[in-house]
Amino acid sequence: MNAKDLRIVFMGTPEFATTSLRRLVAEGYNIVAVVTTPDKPAGRGQKIHQSDVKVAAMELGLPVLQPEKLRDEAFLEQMSALEVDLGIVIAFRMLPEVVWAMPKLGTFNLHASLLPEYRGAAPINWAIINGDKRTGITTFLLNEEIDKGAIIEQEAVDILPEDNIGTLYDKLMLRGAELVLRTVDKIAEGGFETVEQMHIDESTLRQAPKIFKEDGRIDWSRDVESIHNLVRGLSPYPAAWTPIYKDTEECGSLKVFTTHIERAEMGVECGTVKSDGKSYVAVAAADGWVYLDEVQMAGKRRMAIKELLLGWRDVGVVKMA
């Protein structure tokens, strides 16, 4: 079967999915509908927000479906009427079997890790936080278990020392789009082999759960490299952070976007701050100093530490914990 003749439904929500959608359309694949989340109010003004995938689909002139519930009879009837050959899912919600099993050739997902490692919602973040030197992307067939379907294609991507979540996200997004196209072609050709991952001992695997605010709190009692990797893995969003104390009282908080580290024999308490008041701020960790390069004080904009120090008069008497 010619891959360009397949009737494809594309399902996704964030920016990460839009690059693949745009590449599919640009290369002439037949996207008969796009499924994404309903519009919802967001932000301080509670303005109605459309998903990145919806915005892209409308720009491309594609039909958009936005079911509140994926088991809704009206939505299922719409899907059935489309006579879909193949479903593609990228960064969407968990699909019920009645949806993922509907396309004649099945439904595949693009996941931003080398499965079975880093199953879960935040694989890019956790790969950097854990100090990995390599990650990748995987396409796999959906089944009843989250991120456990048969693997179709994989591609490894190096994590460079200067990478953070922003740069690695962009690299995987672009590589992922190419992998999606290759996977569609492979499925259309038929006769391909998959790699099962259902019976792997999960206790041996690293997971990638959703990132919550407390996950980003810096523990200054850890080693400098772990702290540096936490900052990289959460920069620029949602950002690692630390409370600031003065005379044992919490007096604010600081988001940290970039750091550099210096290993040293430590004779000071973790969380101790040293600064010349002009050019640097360093915080004591278990095995050295973490220098804060780009930060954001609560209520202020992101800035280089030298700029922040122009107005941070009590930096010499604060502590972080």
C-alpha positions as CSV (number, residue, x, y, z in Angstrom):
1,M,0.0,0.0,0.0
2,N,1.2,3.5,-0.8
3,A,1.9,5.4,2.4
4,K,0.4,8.6,0.9
5,D,-2.9,6.9,0.3
6,L,-3.4,5.9,4.0
7,R,-6.2,7.7,5.7
8,I,-4.5,9.0,8.9
9,V,-5.9,10.5,12.1
10,F,-3.4,12.6,14.0
11,M,-3.8,13.0,17.8
12,G,-1.8,15.4,20.0
13,T,-1.8,18.5,22.1
14,P,1.5,20.5,22.6
15,E,4.1,22.1,20.4
16,F,6.1,18.8,20.4
17,A,3.4,17.2,18.2
18,T,3.0,20.1,15.8
19,T,6.3,19.6,14.0
20,S,5.4,16.0,13.1
21,L,1.9,17.1,11.9
22,R,3.4,19.9,9.7
23,R,5.9,17.5,8.2
24,L,3.2,14.9,7.4
25,V,1.2,17.5,5.6
26,A,4.1,19.0,3.8
27,E,5.2,15.6,2.5
28,G,1.7,14.8,1.2
29,Y,0.4,12.3,3.7
30,N,-3.4,12.1,3.9
31,I,-4.4,13.5,7.3
32,V,-8.2,13.2,7.4
33,A,-8.7,14.6,10.9
34,V,-6.8,15.9,13.9
35,V,-7.9,15.1,17.4
36,T,-6.9,17.4,20.3
37,T,-8.0,18.7,23.6
38,P,-11.0,21.0,24.0
39,D,-10.4,24.7,24.3
40,K,-10.2,25.9,27.9
41,P,-9.6,29.1,29.8
42,A,-6.0,29.7,30.9
43,G,-3.9,32.4,32.5
44,R,-4.8,35.3,34.6
45,G,-7.4,36.7,32.2
46,Q,-8.9,33.2,31.7
47,K,-8.8,33.7,28.0
48,I,-9.8,30.7,25.9
49,H,-6.7,28.8,25.0
50,Q,-6.4,26.5,22.0
51,S,-3.9,23.7,21.9
52,D,-0.8,24.1,19.8
53,V,-1.9,21.2,17.7
54,K,-5.3,22.8,17.0
55,V,-3.7,26.0,16.0
56,A,-1.4,24.2,13.6
57,A,-4.3,22.1,12.2
58,M,-6.4,25.2,11.5
59,E,-3.5,26.8,9.7
60,L,-3.1,23.7,7.6
61,G,-6.8,23.5,6.8
62,L,-7.4,20.2,8.5
63,P,-10.7,19.1,10.2
64,V,-10.4,19.2,14.0
65,L,-12.2,17.0,16.6
66,Q,-12.1,18.1,20.3
67,P,-14.0,15.5,22.3
68,E,-14.5,16.1,26.0
69,K,-14.5,12.3,26.5
70,L,-12.8,9.8,24.2
71,R,-15.6,7.3,24.7
72,D,-18.3,9.7,23.7
73,E,-20.7,8.1,21.2
74,A,-20.8,11.1,18.9
75,F,-17.0,11.2,18.7
76,L,-16.7,7.4,18.1
77,E,-19.3,7.8,15.3
78,Q,-17.2,10.6,13.8
79,M,-14.1,8.4,14.0
80,S,-15.8,5.4,12.4
81,A,-17.2,7.5,9.6
82,L,-13.6,8.6,8.7
83,E,-12.7,5.0,7.8
84,V,-9.2,5.5,9.2
85,D,-6.3,3.3,8.2
86,L,-3.7,4.5,10.7
87,G,-3.7,6.5,13.9
88,I,-0.7,8.6,15.1
89,V,-0.5,9.8,18.7
90,I,2.1,12.3,20.0
91,A,1.8,13.8,23.5
92,F,-1.9,13.2,24.0
93,R,-3.9,11.5,26.7
94,M,-4.4,7.8,27.2
95,L,-6.6,6.3,24.6
96,P,-9.3,3.7,25.3
97,E,-9.0,0.6,23.2
98,V,-12.1,1.4,21.3
99,V,-10.2,4.4,19.8
100,W,-6.7,3.0,19.3
101,A,-7.9,-0.3,17.9
102,M,-10.2,1.4,15.4
103,P,-7.8,2.2,12.5
104,K,-7.3,-0.8,10.2
105,L,-3.5,-0.8,10.6
106,G,-3.5,0.2,14.3
107,T,-2.3,3.3,16.1
108,F,1.3,4.2,17.0
109,N,2.8,6.7,19.4
110,L,6.0,8.8,19.3
111,H,7.7,8.8,22.7
112,A,10.7,11.0,23.6
113,S,13.0,8.3,25.0
114,L,14.6,5.0,24.1
115,L,11.9,2.8,25.4
116,P,11.5,0.8,27.7
117,E,13.5,3.4,29.6
118,Y,11.7,6.5,30.8
119,R,8.1,5.5,30.4
120,G,5.9,8.4,31.6
121,A,5.0,12.0,31.0
122,A,8.4,13.7,31.3
123,P,11.1,11.6,29.6
124,I,13.2,14.5,28.3
125,N,13.4,16.1,31.7
126,W,14.4,13.0,33.6
127,A,17.1,12.0,31.2
128,I,18.9,15.2,31.8
129,I,18.2,15.3,35.5
130,N,19.7,11.8,35.9
131,G,22.8,12.9,34.0
132,D,22.4,10.7,31.0
133,K,24.7,11.2,28.0
134,R,22.2,9.7,25.5
135,T,18.5,9.5,25.0
136,G,16.3,9.1,21.9
137,I,12.9,8.7,20.3
138,T,10.7,5.7,19.8
139,T,7.6,4.8,17.8
140,F,5.5,1.9,19.1
141,L,2.1,0.4,18.6
142,L,-0.4,1.3,21.3
143,N,-1.9,-1.4,23.5
144,E,-3.8,-1.5,26.8
145,E,-0.6,-0.5,28.8
146,I,0.9,3.0,28.9
147,D,4.2,3.1,26.8
148,K,4.5,-0.6,26.7
149,G,3.4,-1.4,23.1
150,A,5.6,-3.2,20.5
151,I,8.5,-1.0,19.4
152,I,8.6,-0.2,15.7
153,E,11.5,2.3,15.3
154,Q,14.1,4.0,17.5
155,E,16.8,6.6,17.1
156,A,19.4,7.6,19.6
157,V,20.3,11.2,20.3
158,D,23.3,12.4,22.3
159,I,22.7,14.7,25.2
160,L,25.5,17.3,25.1
161,P,26.9,19.0,28.3
162,E,25.3,22.3,27.2
163,D,21.9,20.8,26.6
164,N,18.9,21.8,28.8
165,I,15.3,20.7,28.5
166,G,14.7,23.5,25.9
167,T,17.5,22.5,23.5
168,L,17.0,18.8,23.8
169,Y,13.2,19.1,23.4
170,D,13.8,20.9,20.1
171,K,16.3,18.3,18.8
172,L,14.0,15.4,19.7
173,M,11.0,17.2,18.2
174,L,12.7,17.6,14.9
175,R,14.2,14.0,14.9
176,G,10.8,12.7,16.0
177,A,9.1,14.2,12.9
178,E,11.4,12.3,10.6
179,L,10.9,9.1,12.6
180,V,7.2,9.5,12.3
181,L,7.4,9.6,8.5
182,R,9.7,6.6,8.4
183,T,7.3,4.7,10.6
184,V,4.3,5.5,8.5
185,D,6.2,4.3,5.4
186,K,7.2,1.1,7.2
187,I,3.6,0.3,8.3
188,A,2.3,1.0,4.7
189,E,4.9,-1.4,3.3
190,G,3.9,-4.2,5.8
191,G,5.9,-7.2,6.9
192,F,7.9,-5.2,9.4
193,E,9.2,-6.7,12.7
194,T,8.5,-5.2,16.1
195,V,10.3,-5.5,19.5
196,E,8.0,-6.5,22.4
197,Q,8.5,-4.8,25.7
198,M,5.6,-6.1,27.8
199,H,7.5,-8.6,29.9
200,I,10.5,-6.5,31.0
201,D,11.3,-6.4,34.7
202,E,10.1,-2.8,35.5
203,S,12.2,-2.6,38.7
204,T,15.3,-2.4,36.4
205,L,13.9,0.6,34.5
206,R,14.0,4.4,35.1
207,Q,10.7,6.0,35.0
208,A,9.6,9.5,33.9
209,P,6.7,10.7,36.0
210,K,5.1,14.1,35.6
211,I,7.2,17.0,37.1
212,F,5.7,18.8,40.0
213,K,6.9,21.9,41.7
214,E,8.5,20.1,44.6
215,D,10.6,18.0,42.1
216,G,12.3,21.3,41.2
217,R,13.3,22.3,44.7
218,I,17.1,22.2,44.9
219,D,18.5,20.1,47.7
220,W,21.9,21.7,48.5
221,S,23.1,18.7,50.4
222,R,23.5,16.8,47.1
223,D,26.6,16.8,45.0
224,V,27.2,19.7,42.6
225,E,26.8,17.7,39.4
226,S,23.3,16.4,40.5
227,I,22.3,20.0,41.3
228,H,23.7,21.2,37.9
229,N,21.8,18.5,36.1
230,L,18.5,19.3,37.9
231,V,18.8,22.9,36.8
232,R,19.5,21.8,33.1
233,G,16.6,19.3,33.2
234,L,14.1,22.0,34.2
235,S,15.4,25.0,32.3
236,P,13.8,27.1,30.9
237,Y,10.5,25.6,32.2
238,P,9.4,25.0,34.9
239,A,12.8,25.9,36.4
240,A,14.6,24.6,39.4
241,W,14.2,26.8,42.5
242,T,15.3,27.4,46.0
243,P,13.9,29.3,49.0
244,I,16.0,32.0,50.4
245,Y,16.5,32.5,54.2
246,K,17.6,35.4,56.3
247,D,18.1,35.0,60.0
248,T,16.3,31.6,59.8
249,E,13.2,33.2,58.2
250,E,12.2,32.5,54.7
251,C,12.4,35.8,52.8
252,G,11.8,34.8,49.2
253,S,12.6,32.3,46.5
254,L,14.9,32.1,43.4
255,K,14.4,30.3,40.1
256,V,17.7,29.0,38.7
257,F,18.1,28.6,34.9
258,T,21.9,28.2,34.4
259,T,24.8,27.2,36.6
260,H,28.4,26.2,36.6
261,I,30.1,24.1,39.2
262,E,33.4,23.9,41.1
263,R,34.3,20.9,43.1
264,A,36.1,21.5,46.3
265,E,36.8,20.2,49.8
266,M,34.0,21.7,51.8
267,G,34.2,23.0,55.4
268,V,31.0,25.0,55.3
269,E,27.3,24.0,55.7
270,C,25.4,23.1,52.6
271,G,23.2,26.1,51.4
272,T,25.8,28.7,52.6
273,V,26.0,31.5,50.1
274,K,29.2,33.3,49.1
275,S,29.4,36.4,46.9
276,D,31.6,39.4,46.1
277,G,28.4,41.4,45.7
278,K,29.3,42.3,42.1
279,S,30.0,39.4,39.8
280,Y,29.1,36.0,41.3
281,V,26.9,34.1,43.8
282,A,27.9,30.6,44.7
283,V,26.0,28.1,47.0
284,A,27.7,25.4,49.0
285,A,26.8,21.8,48.1
286,A,28.1,18.4,49.3
287,D,31.3,18.4,47.3
288,G,31.8,22.0,46.0
289,W,30.2,25.2,44.9
290,V,27.3,25.8,42.5
291,Y,27.6,29.2,40.8
292,L,24.3,30.8,39.8
293,D,24.6,32.3,36.4
294,E,21.0,33.1,35.3
295,V,18.2,33.4,37.8
296,Q,14.8,35.0,38.5
297,M,13.9,36.4,41.9
298,A,10.3,36.1,42.8
299,G,8.4,39.0,41.3
300,K,11.2,40.0,39.0
301,R,12.3,39.0,35.4
302,R,15.0,36.5,34.5
303,M,18.4,38.0,34.5
304,A,22.2,37.3,34.7
305,I,23.5,37.2,38.2
306,K,25.6,40.3,37.7
307,E,22.5,42.3,36.9
308,L,20.6,40.9,39.9
309,L,23.4,41.8,42.2
310,L,23.0,45.5,41.3
311,G,20.0,45.5,43.5
312,W,20.5,42.5,45.8
313,R,22.1,44.3,48.8
314,D,21.7,41.6,51.5
315,V,23.2,38.7,49.4
316,G,26.0,38.4,51.9
317,V,23.8,37.4,54.8
318,V,21.3,35.0,53.2
319,K,21.3,31.3,53.1
320,M,19.6,28.7,50.8
321,A,18.1,25.4,51.9
